[in-house]
Structure formats: structure tokens, C-alpha cells
Amino acid sequence: MREEYDFSKGKRGLYSRDKKDLHFPVYLNPKLEDYYQKIATKKNIDLNTIINTILEKEMELHDSLS
């Protein structure tokens, strides 16, 4: 490492992004992933779409019961 670094031409925040754009991965139990992957394959859609649809329905159900 150098003793000193020159940051005089640096630009603050050039590579940062807003936290709202940050998405964390969600890992499914392998048994659940296999089950829903088979459904997604049969319907010719991706796994994310299946999981998001299920979670949206769960959210609607929860809201209707509240």
C-alpha cells in the first residue's frame, strides 16, 4: 500500500446507489424450491413469478382477515 493516495479528482457517491434499489436474495428450502420449480416448469414461467404470486395471495389473505 502507498503511504498516501490522491483523491483530489475523485467524485463522491459515483458508485453508490439508493437503498430502495437494493434487493436481497431469498433462499428457499430445497424441498420447497423443487416443488415450486416443477410447477413453474409446467406453466412455462420462472420460479420468481410463482413465488411472488403465492406471496401476493398470502398478503391479500392476511389483509382480508385483519
Summary of the structure (lengths in Angstrom):
residues: 66
radius of gyration: 21.6
end to end distance: 58.5
largest distance: 62.9
contacts: 90
relative contact order: 0.08
helix: 55%
strand: 0%
